[in-house]
Amino acid sequence: MTISTTKRLGALALLASIALAACSGGGASSAPSSAASTAPGGGASSAPSSAASTAPGGAALTGSIVIDGSSTVYLITEAVTEEFKKVNNGVEIGVAESGTGGGFKKFCTGATDINDASRPIKEADAAEGVACKANGVDYVQLQVAIDGLTVAVNPANTWANCLTLAQLKTIYGPDSPEKLTWDQVDPTFPKEPVVRFMPGADSGTFDYFTEAVNGKTDASTAYATQSEDDNVLVTGVAGDKNAIGYFGYAYFVENKDKIKAVGIDGGAGCVTPTETTIGDGTYKPLSRPLFIYPNTGKAKASPALKGYVDYYLANTATLAAEVGYVAVPETVAQQQVSAWSAAVPK
């Protein structure tokens, strides 16, 4: 049930203008715009660069980089790291996935160099933005892809083909009963137990879903099996005909022979997640930007870290598309490069 990152296919040329607001210094950040649009071309790049990065003076890069955070963004970071290491084998890179919130708790103490995030940093949170400022951890928010948070059921589920936000709240809301049955979600559904799977509380996916569906971050049912590992959630949904779960689109793409995506009616009719609907923003409100947060202070002192982020931004369109997400438009991609260059000048 793991995602393969050895495929090297062409990048998907799909656009969405889920804009980024990036800033550095003092641990400050702002949320992205929710506007979206499409156009042919753009957002795609060629195969990953095979050129090795170098330190000042032309020496090969050496050192170590520690990355943690979102299990959703982990798939992109894992692919970037694999390619980067092929041409920069003197750099040791550790990539973990403790969830967006769990990762920020480490990042804002200076324990990690980059945090992968499926939501913006919480500036007023004591363990996130406040801690970053108190510990002198400066950062820049960089959008690296677009995801469509996917609600999935078992293929044997023939009734829940489309769910409204109100029905999702019935399943996952804080007032949802422990012994919920499908007919309580919709009277036309069978009287069978709803077996719920969802990400853990440290997950950015959990934060995003609870705010978008339940109206408040962290407001959720207590009666679901939770895990920070999306593969555990996929396995759970695949193993029970009455199961339902939610996770990043790439995990659905890799397992579409074992699980079924549910269409979401956000108020304008049922929309199923696809590269097109995620990219053009019609899959709402569950289309979302994905980010990395590099420590800019460390990057200024570490050619290896700077070189890694340079490589990430140069190749993320190809690699994000390969693992199942949607590449950002070229204009947005250039904004990330400009934000990074301003935060960590050459």
N, C-alpha and C positions, 0 to 999 in steps of 0.2 A: 504493500500500500504506500510505498514511498514514491516521491516524485523523482523522475530521472532528469538529470541535468547534463547528460552526455550527448543529447541530440543537438545538432548544429544545423537547424533549418533556417530559412530566410525569415526576416522579421516581418511582422504584420504591419501593413501601412494603414492603420486605423487611427483616427484623430478624436480627441476630446479636449475641450479647453476647460478642464477642471483646474483652475489657476492656482498657482502657489503664491504664498506670501512668505518670502524668506528674509530673515534678518539675523545678524550676528551680534555678539557682545552682550554680556550681562545675562545670558540665558533667556533672551526675549524671543518670542515667536508669535505669529498670528495665523488664524485659520484660513484655509483656502476658500476661494470663491466656489459656488456650486454651479456656476454657469457652464454650459456645455454646447459644443457645436461640432460639425463634421465637415470634412472636405476631402477630396481625393488626394492621395499622395501624402507625404510628410509623415513624421512620427516613426519612420523606419530607418534603419541604418544597415550598413553592410556587415559582413561577418566580423567577429571580434578581432580587434587589432592584434597582430603578432609581434609588434615592436616592443622591445623591452624598455622599461622606464629607467632613467638614470638619475643619480644624485648630482648635485652641483660638482662640476669638474669632470663629469663623464663616468664616474664610478658606478658599478652596479649597485642596485638598491639592496640594503640589508636592514634587519631589524625585526620587530614583531608588532602585530596589530591584533587587538582584542575587540570582537564585535558581539553584541547580544541584542535581544529585543524581539520584535514581532516574528511569529512563526509564519505569517503570510509573506512578509518581505524576505524572510530567510531563504526562500526558494531562489529569488533573484540574486541575493548576496552569495549564496552557495555557488551559483553558476558563474558569477563574476569572479569569485575567488579561484575557482578551478581554472579559468582561462588566464587570470593574472599570474597565477603560480607557474604556468607553463613557460612564461617568459621572464619571470622574476622569482626564481627558486631560492633566492637568498633571503626572502621575506617569509617569516612564520606568521600564519594567520589562523586565529581561533574564532570560529563562528558558532554561537549558541543561540537558543530560542526560548527564552524564559517569558516571552510575552512583552508587548509594548511597555506596559506599566512596570513590570518586573525589570525590564532592561533599563528604563529611565532611572529607576532607583539606584542602579549600579553606575550608570553613565554620569549622573549628577553628583556622585561622590568622586569622580575621576577614575573609577575602577576599569572603565572600558573606553575605547577610542571612538567607536561609532555605535549609535543605537539605531536599529531598524524599527520603523514605526508605521502602524496602519492607522494612526490618527495623529493629529498635532499634539505637541507637548502641552501639558496642563500648566500654564504659567503660574497660577495661584496655588498649585498643589505643593504641600510642604516637602514631599519626596521627589518632586520633579522641578518645576521652574524655580521655586523658592530655594530648593537645595542647590541647583546649578548656580544661582546667583551668589548664594552664601559661600559656596566652595570655589568660586572663581572659574567655573566651567563655562567657557564661551562656545557657542555652536552656531551652525547655520542649518536651516531647514531646506532640504533638497527633494523635490518630487522626482521619483524614478519610474513610476508606472501608474496605471489606473486599474482598479480591481472592481469586480462586481460581487459583493458579498452574496453567496448563493445559499438558498434554503433548499435542502434536498430530503427526499424520502426514499424508502425502499421501492424497487421496481414493482414489487407485488402490490403496492398501494395504488389502486386504480381510481381513487376518489379525490385525493387532494392534488389536483393538477394546477389549480390556481388558488391563491389565498390572498385575502385583503389584509391591510395592515391591522384592522380590528381583529381579524381572526388570528393573526400572528400574536397579537397582544393577549388574546384569550389563551394561547398556548404558552407564551413565554413571559407574560406580564406578572407583576408582583402579586396580583390577586388570583392568579391561576391556582385551582385546587390541586391537591396532591394526586387524587385519583381521577384525573381528567380523562374523558372518553371523546372519541372523534365526533360523535353526534352532538356533543356540547359545543364543538367548534362550528359545525354546520349540521342542521337536522337531517340533511340528506345523506350525511356520512354514516358509516356503520357504528354500532355501539361497541367499539373496541378501545382498549386503553391507548392513550397517546404516550409513546415512549420517547422521552425528550433527551437530546444530547446538545451540548453547547460549550463554547470555550470557557476557560477559567476566568476569574475576576481580574487577573493581571493582563488579560488579552485586550489589545486595541480593538479587535473584532467584536468582543463582548461589549466594550464601551460604545462603539459605533452603533451596533445593533440596538442596544437598550435605549440609546438616545433617539435614534431614528424611528423605532417601532413603539417603544413604551413611553417615550416623551421625556425620559430622564436617565442620564448616565448611571449605570449600576442598578437601576430599578428592574428587578428580574425575579422570575420564579425561583424558589428554593428547591424545586422538585425536578431537577434534571441532572443527568450525569455530566460532569464538567471535566475538561482536560485542556491543558495548554498545548497539547500535541494534536494537531488537526487530523493526523492519520488515525488516532484513536476514535475520533468522532466519526470519520468515514467508515471505519470498521463497525462501529455500533449501528449506524444507519443501514449498512449493507447486511447486517446480521439479524434484523428483526423487521417483519413486514409492517409493523405499526410504528416504526421509528421515524423521527424527524430530527434534523440537525442543521446547523449553519456554519459556514467557513468560507475561506477565500475561493474564488472562481477556479484557480489553478488546481486545487484539490478535487474539484468536480471534474474538470477536464481529464485529469489523469485516471479517474475512476468512473467514468460515465457508463462503463459496462456493468457496474455494480450498484450504482445509485441513480436517482432520477431528479433532475432539477425541477423545482416548483415555480410556476409563473407567479409574479407579484403584481397585485393591483394596487398601485399607489394613489388611485383616484381617477386615473385616465384609462382604465382598462388593463387587462392582464398582459404583462410583458415578461418574457422568459429571458434569462441572462444569456447573451451571446457576445462575441467580440464586438459586433456592430452596436447592439443596444447598450452595452457598457460604455463603448467609446463615444456614442453620440448623446449619452445622458438620458435616453428614454427609459432605461432600467433604473427607475428611481423609486424610493430614495436610497437604494442600496449600492449605487455606483459611488466609488470613493477613491481619493488619491492615496498613493503609498509613498513613504518618505524614508530617507536616511538622514541622520543627524550626526555629522562629524564634529569632533572636538577641534575647534579651529586653533586654539592655543597650542595643542599638541601637534597639529599639522604644520604649524609654522616652524616647529623645531624638528620635525621628522619628515625627511624626504620620502621615506617609505609610505607613510600615511598619506601625504599629499599625492604621491604618485598613484596610490591605490584609488583614491577618490577621483583623480583625473581619469583613470582608466574606467572606473565605474560609470562616470557620466558619459564617456565616449562610447561605451558599449551597451548601456542599459536598454536601449530601444530593441536591439537584437535579442538580448538575453531575457529580458522581461517577457517578450512575445513568445520566445521558445518555451518558457516554463508555464505559460498559460494566461498571462496577463495582457493588458493592452498598452502599447507604447504611447507615451505622451506625444503631442504634436511637436513638430520641429521648433515652433516659436517658443513653446514652454520649455523644451529641452535647452534652447539657447539661454533662456532666462536662468536656468539652473547653473549653467556654466558661468554666466556673468556674476551671479550671486556668489559662487564658489571663488571665482577669481578676485572678487572684491574683498571677500573675507580672508583669503589666504593668497596674497599677491605673490607673484613669482620673484 
